[in-house]
Amino acid sequence: MDVKNYLTVAKVAEKLDLTEERVRELINLKQIRATKIKRWRIAPEDLEEFVKTRTNK
């Protein structure tokens, strides 16, 4: 596990054009997988999976 590649809540909020508060809500609702390493961190592949689940089919 390379923690250096993990994204912060702020970076995820920026990428998704959401507020940091909304990203934290999604984490708490278990819609975005995150790992607590001092603060919440999101693996790039978990962010990708979240986006895929939101994609129209």
PQR file of N, CA, C, O and H, with PARSE charges and radii, in Angstrom:
ATOM      1  N   MET A   1       0.858  -1.182   0.000 -0.4000 1.5000
ATOM      2  CA  MET A   1       0.000   0.000   0.000 -0.0000 2.0000
ATOM      3  C   MET A   1       0.897   1.236   0.000  0.5500 1.7000
ATOM      4  O   MET A   1       1.670   1.457   0.932 -0.5500 1.4000
ATOM      5  N   ASP A   2       0.782   2.040  -1.062 -0.4000 1.5000
ATOM      6  CA  ASP A   2       1.562   3.256  -1.164 -0.0000 2.0000
ATOM      7  C   ASP A   2       0.683   4.450  -0.812  0.5500 1.7000
ATOM      8  O   ASP A   2      -0.074   4.940  -1.649 -0.5500 1.4000
ATOM      9  H   ASP A   2       0.154   1.861  -1.820  0.4000 1.0000
ATOM     10  N   VAL A   3       0.787   4.909   0.416 -0.4000 1.5000
ATOM     11  CA  VAL A   3      -0.072   5.972   0.941 -0.0000 2.0000
ATOM     12  C   VAL A   3       0.169   7.300   0.221  0.5500 1.7000
ATOM     13  O   VAL A   3      -0.708   8.165   0.209 -0.5500 1.4000
ATOM     14  H   VAL A   3       1.403   4.511   1.096  0.4000 1.0000
ATOM     15  N   LYS A   4       1.335   7.465  -0.371 -0.4000 1.5000
ATOM     16  CA  LYS A   4       1.652   8.715  -1.061 -0.0000 2.0000
ATOM     17  C   LYS A   4       0.693   8.994  -2.210  0.5500 1.7000
ATOM     18  O   LYS A   4       0.476  10.152  -2.566 -0.5500 1.4000
ATOM     19  H   LYS A   4       2.047   6.763  -0.361  0.4000 1.0000
ATOM     20  N   ASN A   5       0.120   7.952  -2.791 -0.4000 1.5000
ATOM     21  CA  ASN A   5      -0.800   8.128  -3.916 -0.0000 2.0000
ATOM     22  C   ASN A   5      -2.235   8.403  -3.485  0.5500 1.7000
ATOM     23  O   ASN A   5      -3.077   8.742  -4.317 -0.5500 1.4000
ATOM     24  H   ASN A   5       0.297   7.011  -2.501  0.4000 1.0000
ATOM     25  N   TYR A   6      -2.519   8.262  -2.205 -0.4000 1.5000
ATOM     26  CA  TYR A   6      -3.881   8.487  -1.719 -0.0000 2.0000
ATOM     27  C   TYR A   6      -4.237   9.965  -1.833  0.5500 1.7000
ATOM     28  O   TYR A   6      -3.377  10.838  -1.713 -0.5500 1.4000
ATOM     29  H   TYR A   6      -1.835   7.986  -1.529  0.4000 1.0000
ATOM     30  N   LEU A   7      -5.513  10.226  -2.065 -0.4000 1.5000
ATOM     31  CA  LEU A   7      -6.004  11.589  -2.236 -0.0000 2.0000
ATOM     32  C   LEU A   7      -6.616  12.113  -0.942  0.5500 1.7000
ATOM     33  O   LEU A   7      -7.214  11.360  -0.173 -0.5500 1.4000
ATOM     34  H   LEU A   7      -6.211   9.517  -2.162  0.4000 1.0000
ATOM     35  N   THR A   8      -6.460  13.395  -0.718 -0.4000 1.5000
ATOM     36  CA  THR A   8      -7.090  14.024   0.439 -0.0000 2.0000
ATOM     37  C   THR A   8      -8.547  14.335   0.109  0.5500 1.7000
ATOM     38  O   THR A   8      -8.951  14.303  -1.053 -0.5500 1.4000
ATOM     39  H   THR A   8      -5.975  14.006  -1.343  0.4000 1.0000
ATOM     40  N   VAL A   9      -9.321  14.632   1.136 -0.4000 1.5000
ATOM     41  CA  VAL A   9     -10.715  15.032   0.943 -0.0000 2.0000
ATOM     42  C   VAL A   9     -10.761  16.288   0.073  0.5500 1.7000
ATOM     43  O   VAL A   9     -11.619  16.407  -0.801 -0.5500 1.4000
ATOM     44  H   VAL A   9      -8.992  14.658   2.080  0.4000 1.0000
ATOM     45  N   ALA A  10      -9.846  17.220   0.310 -0.4000 1.5000
ATOM     46  CA  ALA A  10      -9.819  18.461  -0.471 -0.0000 2.0000
ATOM     47  C   ALA A  10      -9.580  18.187  -1.952  0.5500 1.7000
ATOM     48  O   ALA A  10     -10.222  18.796  -2.807 -0.5500 1.4000
ATOM     49  H   ALA A  10      -9.149  17.123   1.021  0.4000 1.0000
ATOM     50  N   LYS A  11      -8.659  17.274  -2.260 -0.4000 1.5000
ATOM     51  CA  LYS A  11      -8.344  16.949  -3.651 -0.0000 2.0000
ATOM     52  C   LYS A  11      -9.528  16.259  -4.323  0.5500 1.7000
ATOM     53  O   LYS A  11      -9.840  16.544  -5.479 -0.5500 1.4000
ATOM     54  H   LYS A  11      -8.137  16.779  -1.565  0.4000 1.0000
ATOM     55  N   VAL A  12     -10.183  15.356  -3.606 -0.4000 1.5000
ATOM     56  CA  VAL A  12     -11.351  14.667  -4.157 -0.0000 2.0000
ATOM     57  C   VAL A  12     -12.483  15.674  -4.396  0.5500 1.7000
ATOM     58  O   VAL A  12     -13.155  15.622  -5.426 -0.5500 1.4000
ATOM     59  H   VAL A  12      -9.929  15.124  -2.667  0.4000 1.0000
ATOM     60  N   ALA A  13     -12.686  16.573  -3.459 -0.4000 1.5000
ATOM     61  CA  ALA A  13     -13.723  17.606  -3.618 -0.0000 2.0000
ATOM     62  C   ALA A  13     -13.445  18.437  -4.864  0.5500 1.7000
ATOM     63  O   ALA A  13     -14.361  18.750  -5.624 -0.5500 1.4000
ATOM     64  H   ALA A  13     -12.140  16.615  -2.622  0.4000 1.0000
ATOM     65  N   GLU A  14     -12.195  18.788  -5.068 -0.4000 1.5000
ATOM     66  CA  GLU A  14     -11.809  19.572  -6.240 -0.0000 2.0000
ATOM     67  C   GLU A  14     -12.066  18.788  -7.533  0.5500 1.7000
ATOM     68  O   GLU A  14     -12.613  19.329  -8.494 -0.5500 1.4000
ATOM     69  H   GLU A  14     -11.452  18.534  -4.450  0.4000 1.0000
ATOM     70  N   LYS A  15     -11.673  17.523  -7.549 -0.4000 1.5000
ATOM     71  CA  LYS A  15     -11.848  16.687  -8.749 -0.0000 2.0000
ATOM     72  C   LYS A  15     -13.325  16.485  -9.085  0.5500 1.7000
ATOM     73  O   LYS A  15     -13.692  16.455 -10.260 -0.5500 1.4000
ATOM     74  H   LYS A  15     -11.229  17.083  -6.769  0.4000 1.0000
ATOM     75  N   LEU A  16     -14.172  16.345  -8.070 -0.4000 1.5000
ATOM     76  CA  LEU A  16     -15.594  16.076  -8.291 -0.0000 2.0000
ATOM     77  C   LEU A  16     -16.449  17.339  -8.300  0.5500 1.7000
ATOM     78  O   LEU A  16     -17.660  17.275  -8.511 -0.5500 1.4000
ATOM     79  H   LEU A  16     -13.874  16.369  -7.115  0.4000 1.0000
ATOM     80  N   ASP A  17     -15.817  18.483  -8.071 -0.4000 1.5000
ATOM     81  CA  ASP A  17     -16.523  19.764  -7.986 -0.0000 2.0000
ATOM     82  C   ASP A  17     -17.608  19.724  -6.903  0.5500 1.7000
ATOM     83  O   ASP A  17     -18.748  20.141  -7.112 -0.5500 1.4000
ATOM     84  H   ASP A  17     -14.833  18.535  -7.900  0.4000 1.0000
ATOM     85  N   LEU A  18     -17.205  19.204  -5.739 -0.4000 1.5000
ATOM     86  CA  LEU A  18     -18.064  19.135  -4.565 -0.0000 2.0000
ATOM     87  C   LEU A  18     -17.385  19.883  -3.424  0.5500 1.7000
ATOM     88  O   LEU A  18     -16.211  20.243  -3.512 -0.5500 1.4000
ATOM     89  H   LEU A  18     -16.280  18.866  -5.569  0.4000 1.0000
ATOM     90  N   THR A  19     -18.140  20.109  -2.352 -0.4000 1.5000
ATOM     91  CA  THR A  19     -17.519  20.681  -1.156 -0.0000 2.0000
ATOM     92  C   THR A  19     -16.826  19.571  -0.372  0.5500 1.7000
ATOM     93  O   THR A  19     -17.159  18.394  -0.514 -0.5500 1.4000
ATOM     94  H   THR A  19     -19.093  19.816  -2.280  0.4000 1.0000
ATOM     95  N   GLU A  20     -15.874  19.953   0.444 -0.4000 1.5000
ATOM     96  CA  GLU A  20     -15.214  18.967   1.312 -0.0000 2.0000
ATOM     97  C   GLU A  20     -16.225  18.339   2.259  0.5500 1.7000
ATOM     98  O   GLU A  20     -16.146  17.148   2.560 -0.5500 1.4000
ATOM     99  H   GLU A  20     -15.604  20.908   0.560  0.4000 1.0000
ATOM    100  N   GLU A  21     -17.165  19.133   2.722 -0.4000 1.5000
ATOM    101  CA  GLU A  21     -18.209  18.621   3.620 -0.0000 2.0000
ATOM    102  C   GLU A  21     -19.014  17.516   2.933  0.5500 1.7000
ATOM    103  O   GLU A  21     -19.319  16.495   3.549 -0.5500 1.4000
ATOM    104  H   GLU A  21     -17.229  20.100   2.478  0.4000 1.0000
ATOM    105  N   ARG A  22     -19.357  17.719   1.658 -0.4000 1.5000
ATOM    106  CA  ARG A  22     -20.133  16.716   0.926 -0.0000 2.0000
ATOM    107  C   ARG A  22     -19.322  15.435   0.736  0.5500 1.7000
ATOM    108  O   ARG A  22     -19.868  14.336   0.839 -0.5500 1.4000
ATOM    109  H   ARG A  22     -19.110  18.548   1.157  0.4000 1.0000
ATOM    110  N   VAL A  23     -18.032  15.566   0.463 -0.4000 1.5000
ATOM    111  CA  VAL A  23     -17.177  14.384   0.323 -0.0000 2.0000
ATOM    112  C   VAL A  23     -17.152  13.619   1.639  0.5500 1.7000
ATOM    113  O   VAL A  23     -17.237  12.391   1.638 -0.5500 1.4000
ATOM    114  H   VAL A  23     -17.589  16.458   0.380  0.4000 1.0000
ATOM    115  N   ARG A  24     -17.039  14.316   2.748 -0.4000 1.5000
ATOM    116  CA  ARG A  24     -17.045  13.646   4.061 -0.0000 2.0000
ATOM    117  C   ARG A  24     -18.386  12.948   4.306  0.5500 1.7000
ATOM    118  O   ARG A  24     -18.423  11.855   4.873 -0.5500 1.4000
ATOM    119  H   ARG A  24     -16.970  15.314   2.749  0.4000 1.0000
ATOM    120  N   GLU A  25     -19.486  13.578   3.880 -0.4000 1.5000
ATOM    121  CA  GLU A  25     -20.808  12.941   4.000 -0.0000 2.0000
ATOM    122  C   GLU A  25     -20.834  11.631   3.220  0.5500 1.7000
ATOM    123  O   GLU A  25     -21.311  10.611   3.718 -0.5500 1.4000
ATOM    124  H   GLU A  25     -19.457  14.465   3.420  0.4000 1.0000
ATOM    125  N   LEU A  26     -20.320  11.667   1.994 -0.4000 1.5000
ATOM    126  CA  LEU A  26     -20.293  10.463   1.159 -0.0000 2.0000
ATOM    127  C   LEU A  26     -19.431   9.376   1.788  0.5500 1.7000
ATOM    128  O   LEU A  26     -19.744   8.191   1.681 -0.5500 1.4000
ATOM    129  H   LEU A  26     -19.932  12.496   1.589  0.4000 1.0000
ATOM    130  N   ILE A  27     -18.354   9.777   2.439 -0.4000 1.5000
ATOM    131  CA  ILE A  27     -17.519   8.808   3.160 -0.0000 2.0000
ATOM    132  C   ILE A  27     -18.315   8.207   4.321  0.5500 1.7000
ATOM    133  O   ILE A  27     -18.328   6.990   4.505 -0.5500 1.4000
ATOM    134  H   ILE A  27     -18.100  10.741   2.526  0.4000 1.0000
ATOM    135  N   ASN A  28     -18.975   9.059   5.099 -0.4000 1.5000
ATOM    136  CA  ASN A  28     -19.759   8.584   6.239 -0.0000 2.0000
ATOM    137  C   ASN A  28     -20.924   7.694   5.808  0.5500 1.7000
ATOM    138  O   ASN A  28     -21.318   6.780   6.532 -0.5500 1.4000
ATOM    139  H   ASN A  28     -18.965  10.048   4.950  0.4000 1.0000
ATOM    140  N   LEU A  29     -21.469   7.969   4.626 -0.4000 1.5000
ATOM    141  CA  LEU A  29     -22.558   7.143   4.084 -0.0000 2.0000
ATOM    142  C   LEU A  29     -22.028   5.881   3.411  0.5500 1.7000
ATOM    143  O   LEU A  29     -22.793   5.077   2.879 -0.5500 1.4000
ATOM    144  H   LEU A  29     -21.150   8.711   4.037  0.4000 1.0000
ATOM    145  N   LYS A  30     -20.709   5.722   3.443 -0.4000 1.5000
ATOM    146  CA  LYS A  30     -20.020   4.564   2.859 -0.0000 2.0000
ATOM    147  C   LYS A  30     -20.236   4.468   1.350  0.5500 1.7000
ATOM    148  O   LYS A  30     -20.259   3.373   0.788 -0.5500 1.4000
ATOM    149  H   LYS A  30     -20.087   6.375   3.876  0.4000 1.0000
ATOM    150  N   GLN A  31     -20.395   5.618   0.700 -0.4000 1.5000
ATOM    151  CA  GLN A  31     -20.518   5.641  -0.748 -0.0000 2.0000
ATOM    152  C   GLN A  31     -19.150   5.808  -1.409  0.5500 1.7000
ATOM    153  O   GLN A  31     -18.941   5.374  -2.542 -0.5500 1.4000
ATOM    154  H   GLN A  31     -20.377   6.507   1.156  0.4000 1.0000
ATOM    155  N   ILE A  32     -18.224   6.440  -0.688 -0.4000 1.5000
ATOM    156  CA  ILE A  32     -16.834   6.523  -1.131 -0.0000 2.0000
ATOM    157  C   ILE A  32     -15.996   5.807  -0.082  0.5500 1.7000
ATOM    158  O   ILE A  32     -16.059   6.136   1.103 -0.5500 1.4000
ATOM    159  H   ILE A  32     -18.394   6.792   0.232  0.4000 1.0000
ATOM    160  N   ARG A  33     -15.209   4.824  -0.521 -0.4000 1.5000
ATOM    161  CA  ARG A  33     -14.314   4.125   0.416 -0.0000 2.0000
ATOM    162  C   ARG A  33     -13.174   5.053   0.779  0.5500 1.7000
ATOM    163  O   ARG A  33     -12.610   5.731  -0.080 -0.5500 1.4000
ATOM    164  H   ARG A  33     -15.158   4.556  -1.483  0.4000 1.0000
ATOM    165  N   ALA A  34     -12.842   5.079   2.050 -0.4000 1.5000
ATOM    166  CA  ALA A  34     -11.750   5.921   2.522 -0.0000 2.0000
ATOM    167  C   ALA A  34     -11.051   5.237   3.683  0.5500 1.7000
ATOM    168  O   ALA A  34     -11.612   4.369   4.350 -0.5500 1.4000
ATOM    169  H   ALA A  34     -13.301   4.529   2.748  0.4000 1.0000
ATOM    170  N   THR A  35      -9.821   5.649   3.903 -0.4000 1.5000
ATOM    171  CA  THR A  35      -9.006   5.117   4.987 -0.0000 2.0000
ATOM    172  C   THR A  35      -8.593   6.280   5.875  0.5500 1.7000
ATOM    173  O   THR A  35      -8.192   7.337   5.389 -0.5500 1.4000
ATOM    174  H   THR A  35      -9.365   6.355   3.361  0.4000 1.0000
ATOM    175  N   LYS A  36      -8.695   6.074   7.170 -0.4000 1.5000
ATOM    176  CA  LYS A  36      -8.321   7.134   8.111 -0.0000 2.0000
ATOM    177  C   LYS A  36      -6.827   7.006   8.423  0.5500 1.7000
ATOM    178  O   LYS A  36      -6.408   6.080   9.119 -0.5500 1.4000
ATOM    179  H   LYS A  36      -9.021   5.216   7.566  0.4000 1.0000
ATOM    180  N   ILE A  37      -6.039   7.930   7.908 -0.4000 1.5000
ATOM    181  CA  ILE A  37      -4.606   8.012   8.189 -0.0000 2.0000
ATOM    182  C   ILE A  37      -4.387   9.450   8.656  0.5500 1.7000
ATOM    183  O   ILE A  37      -4.081  10.337   7.859 -0.5500 1.4000
ATOM    184  H   ILE A  37      -6.379   8.682   7.343  0.4000 1.0000
ATOM    185  N   LYS A  38      -4.549   9.659   9.946 -0.4000 1.5000
ATOM    186  CA  LYS A  38      -4.624  10.989  10.563 -0.0000 2.0000
ATOM    187  C   LYS A  38      -5.893  11.703  10.107  0.5500 1.7000
ATOM    188  O   LYS A  38      -6.695  12.150  10.926 -0.5500 1.4000
ATOM    189  H   LYS A  38      -4.797   8.939  10.594  0.4000 1.0000
ATOM    190  N   ARG A  39      -6.063  11.803   8.798 -0.4000 1.5000
ATOM    191  CA  ARG A  39      -7.275  12.367   8.196 -0.0000 2.0000
ATOM    192  C   ARG A  39      -7.749  11.363   7.149  0.5500 1.7000
ATOM    193  O   ARG A  39      -7.037  10.417   6.812 -0.5500 1.4000
ATOM    194  H   ARG A  39      -5.411  11.440   8.132  0.4000 1.0000
ATOM    195  N   TRP A  40      -8.961  11.584   6.642 -0.4000 1.5000
ATOM    196  CA  TRP A  40      -9.468  10.691   5.615 -0.0000 2.0000
ATOM    197  C   TRP A  40      -8.625  10.789   4.361  0.5500 1.7000
ATOM    198  O   TRP A  40      -8.255  11.881   3.929 -0.5500 1.4000
ATOM    199  H   TRP A  40      -9.539  12.353   6.916  0.4000 1.0000
ATOM    200  N   ARG A  41      -8.320   9.626   3.774 -0.4000 1.5000
ATOM    201  CA  ARG A  41      -7.584   9.525   2.506 -0.0000 2.0000
ATOM    202  C   ARG A  41      -8.349   8.558   1.609  0.5500 1.7000
ATOM    203  O   ARG A  41      -8.906   7.563   2.075 -0.5500 1.4000
ATOM    204  H   ARG A  41      -8.621   8.739   4.124  0.4000 1.0000
ATOM    205  N   ILE A  42      -8.364   8.868   0.319 -0.4000 1.5000
ATOM    206  CA  ILE A  42      -9.098   8.050  -0.638 -0.0000 2.0000
ATOM    207  C   ILE A  42      -8.111   7.523  -1.673  0.5500 1.7000
ATOM    208  O   ILE A  42      -7.353   8.286  -2.271 -0.5500 1.4000
ATOM    209  H   ILE A  42      -7.911   9.675  -0.059  0.4000 1.0000
ATOM    210  N   ALA A  43      -8.130   6.217  -1.874 -0.4000 1.5000
ATOM    211  CA  ALA A  43      -7.287   5.604  -2.894 -0.0000 2.0000
ATOM    212  C   ALA A  43      -7.835   5.991  -4.266  0.5500 1.7000
ATOM    213  O   ALA A  43      -9.050   6.016  -4.462 -0.5500 1.4000
ATOM    214  H   ALA A  43      -8.746   5.597  -1.388  0.4000 1.0000
ATOM    215  N   PRO A  44      -6.954   6.290  -5.212 -0.5600 1.5000
ATOM    216  CA  PRO A  44      -7.426   6.679  -6.556  0.2800 2.0000
ATOM    217  C   PRO A  44      -8.380   5.660  -7.169  0.5500 1.7000
ATOM    218  O   PRO A  44      -9.347   6.032  -7.834 -0.5500 1.4000
ATOM    219  N   GLU A  45      -8.110   4.376  -6.946 -0.4000 1.5000
ATOM    220  CA  GLU A  45      -9.003   3.354  -7.516 -0.0000 2.0000
ATOM    221  C   GLU A  45     -10.376   3.368  -6.843  0.5500 1.7000
ATOM    222  O   GLU A  45     -11.371   3.019  -7.480 -0.5500 1.4000
ATOM    223  H   GLU A  45      -7.325   4.074  -6.406  0.4000 1.0000
ATOM    224  N   ASP A  46     -10.452   3.764  -5.573 -0.4000 1.5000
ATOM    225  CA  ASP A  46     -11.752   3.861  -4.896 -0.0000 2.0000
ATOM    226  C   ASP A  46     -12.547   5.054  -5.426  0.5500 1.7000
ATOM    227  O   ASP A  46     -13.771   4.991  -5.533 -0.5500 1.4000
ATOM    228  H   ASP A  46      -9.644   4.048  -5.056  0.4000 1.0000
ATOM    229  N   LEU A  47     -11.855   6.127  -5.753 -0.4000 1.5000
ATOM    230  CA  LEU A  47     -12.531   7.280  -6.355 -0.0000 2.0000
ATOM    231  C   LEU A  47     -13.050   6.895  -7.739  0.5500 1.7000
ATOM    232  O   LEU A  47     -14.170   7.249  -8.108 -0.5500 1.4000
ATOM    233  H   LEU A  47     -10.860   6.179  -5.666  0.4000 1.0000
ATOM    234  N   GLU A  48     -12.245   6.179  -8.490 -0.4000 1.5000
ATOM    235  CA  GLU A  48     -12.651   5.725  -9.817 -0.0000 2.0000
ATOM    236  C   GLU A  48     -13.887   4.828  -9.720  0.5500 1.7000
ATOM    237  O   GLU A  48     -14.813   4.953 -10.522 -0.5500 1.4000
ATOM    238  H   GLU A  48     -11.335   5.891  -8.190  0.4000 1.0000
ATOM    239  N   GLU A  49     -13.900   3.931  -8.744 -0.4000 1.5000
ATOM    240  CA  GLU A  49     -15.051   3.043  -8.541 -0.0000 2.0000
ATOM    241  C   GLU A  49     -16.299   3.840  -8.194  0.5500 1.7000
ATOM    242  O   GLU A  49     -17.382   3.533  -8.691 -0.5500 1.4000
ATOM    243  H   GLU A  49     -13.148   3.829  -8.092  0.4000 1.0000
ATOM    244  N   PHE A  50     -16.168   4.851  -7.356 -0.4000 1.5000
ATOM    245  CA  PHE A  50     -17.302   5.710  -6.992 -0.0000 2.0000
ATOM    246  C   PHE A  50     -17.875   6.373  -8.245  0.5500 1.7000
ATOM    247  O   PHE A  50     -19.090   6.398  -8.437 -0.5500 1.4000
ATOM    248  H   PHE A  50     -15.288   5.100  -6.951  0.4000 1.0000
ATOM    249  N   VAL A  51     -17.003   6.905  -9.089 -0.4000 1.5000
ATOM    250  CA  VAL A  51     -17.455   7.566 -10.305 -0.0000 2.0000
ATOM    251  C   VAL A  51     -18.158   6.560 -11.224  0.5500 1.7000
ATOM    252  O   VAL A  51     -19.188   6.883 -11.817 -0.5500 1.4000
ATOM    253  H   VAL A  51     -16.016   6.885  -8.933  0.4000 1.0000
ATOM    254  N   LYS A  52     -17.620   5.364 -11.344 -0.4000 1.5000
ATOM    255  CA  LYS A  52     -18.245   4.334 -12.194 -0.0000 2.0000
ATOM    256  C   LYS A  52     -19.648   3.989 -11.715  0.5500 1.7000
ATOM    257  O   LYS A  52     -20.545   3.768 -12.529 -0.5500 1.4000
ATOM    258  H   LYS A  52     -16.784   5.102 -10.862  0.4000 1.0000
ATOM    259  N   THR A  53     -19.844   3.942 -10.396 -0.4000 1.5000
ATOM    260  CA  THR A  53     -21.185   3.600  -9.872 -0.0000 2.0000
ATOM    261  C   THR A  53     -22.187   4.713 -10.145  0.5500 1.7000
ATOM    262  O   THR A  53     -23.395   4.485 -10.084 -0.5500 1.4000
ATOM    263  H   THR A  53     -19.116   4.122  -9.735  0.4000 1.0000
ATOM    264  N   ARG A  54     -21.707   5.898 -10.441 -0.4000 1.5000
ATOM    265  CA  ARG A  54     -22.578   7.039 -10.720 -0.0000 2.0000
ATOM    266  C   ARG A  54     -22.826   7.245 -12.222  0.5500 1.7000
ATOM    267  O   ARG A  54     -23.578   8.135 -12.620 -0.5500 1.4000
ATOM    268  H   ARG A  54     -20.726   6.083 -10.491  0.4000 1.0000
ATOM    269  N   THR A  55     -22.188   6.414 -13.040 -0.4000 1.5000
ATOM    270  CA  THR A  55     -22.272   6.592 -14.488 -0.0000 2.0000
ATOM    271  C   THR A  55     -23.581   6.032 -15.034  0.5500 1.7000
ATOM    272  O   THR A  55     -24.012   4.938 -14.669 -0.5500 1.4000
ATOM    273  H   THR A  55     -21.577   5.691 -12.717  0.4000 1.0000
ATOM    274  N   ASN A  56     -24.190   6.796 -15.901 -0.4000 1.5000
ATOM    275  CA  ASN A  56     -25.406   6.364 -16.565 -0.0000 2.0000
ATOM    276  C   ASN A  56     -25.111   5.217 -17.516  0.5500 1.7000
ATOM    277  O   ASN A  56     -24.097   5.234 -18.213 -0.5500 1.4000
ATOM    278  H   ASN A  56     -23.840   7.685 -16.198  0.4000 1.0000
ATOM    279  N   LYS A  57     -25.981   4.229 -17.551 -0.4000 1.5000
ATOM    280  CA  LYS A  57     -25.725   3.075 -18.432 -0.0000 2.0000
ATOM    281  C   LYS A  57     -26.657   3.058 -19.596  0.5500 1.7000
ATOM    282  O   LYS A  57     -26.581   2.159 -20.434 -0.5500 1.4000
ATOM    283  H   LYS A  57     -26.806   4.216 -16.985  0.4000 1.0000
TER
END
